[in-house]
Structures are given as C-alpha cells and as structure tokens.
Amino acid sequence: MNLLVLSLIIMANEVLQEIDRQKIIFDVVDGIPLSGDESDEIRCFYSQIESDNLMLEYSAEELGFNNVLFEYLSQG
C-alpha cells in the first residue's frame, strides 16, 4: 500500500467516527453524492475513497466489510 493512501486512512480514522466512515463508504458504493453540508474531513474522505479503489477496499475491510469493491465496480 502506498504511503499516501495509508496516511489518508490514518487521518480519517483519527478524525471521523466509525459510523461516519461506514456511512461514507456505503454512500460511495451506492452512488449517493455529497449534499454539500458535510465537513471538510468528510468531503476529503469521500473524495479519496471515490477516486481510489485501493483506499475504498482497505477502508471497508478495516471496518469489517468484504467485497465492497466488487459491488462498487460491478455497478458499471
């Protein structure tokens, strides 16, 4: 895993609660866009996992979810 991805995950873990990270992951997988009222930390985490499949997969697995990336990529 590259150092940037790891540092972004550590930052998200320190700033965002687990329930926030879960919701963001499911929003990305389901294709739900940001509303515009989110904090900078939430917007940053959302953007990173939306644009980086490795970070999405690692973040989801860290929270105990498997095969999230498969579902995300199969949506086409």
Secondary structure as the mmCIF struct_conf table of DSSP 4:
data_model
#
loop_
_struct_conf.conf_type_id
_struct_conf.id
_struct_conf.beg_label_comp_id
_struct_conf.beg_label_asym_id
_struct_conf.beg_label_seq_id
_struct_conf.end_label_comp_id
_struct_conf.end_label_asym_id
_struct_conf.end_label_seq_id
HELX_RH_AL_P HELX_RH_AL_P1 LEU A 3 VAL A 15
BEND BEND1 LEU A 16 LEU A 16
HELX_RH_AL_P HELX_RH_AL_P2 GLU A 18 ASP A 30
TURN_TY1_P TURN_TY1_P1 GLY A 31 GLY A 31
HELX_LH_PP_P HELX_LH_PP_P1 ILE A 32 LEU A 34
BEND BEND2 GLY A 36 GLY A 36
HELX_RH_AL_P HELX_RH_AL_P3 ASP A 40 SER A 51
HELX_RH_AL_P HELX_RH_AL_P4 ASN A 53 GLU A 62
TURN_TY1_P TURN_TY1_P2 LEU A 63 GLY A 64
BEND BEND3 ASN A 67 ASN A 67
HELX_RH_AL_P HELX_RH_AL_P5 VAL A 68 SER A 74
TURN_TY1_P TURN_TY1_P3 GLN A 75 GLN A 75
#
